[in-house]
């Protein structure tokens, strides 16, 4: 992660992974967990990469949070 400047009242950062330069393109957030898995968040998507996944270039887990619908509004009591 490197700072790319100060814009709109906040610092902005670029996230890169030297061995896989395009893997984190468009990522808003990325971190390693205690099991050596890389977690990446993009708008509407969360992905998990194991070390083997990184070699393959595809995540083993993807969650598309945009597919969820908001809960229904509660019915009004008369």
Protein Blocks (a to p, Z undefined) as FASTA:
>chain_A
ZZfbjeehiacdddddfklmmlmgoiabdcddfkopacdddehiacdddfklmmnopafb
dcdfklpccdddddddZZ
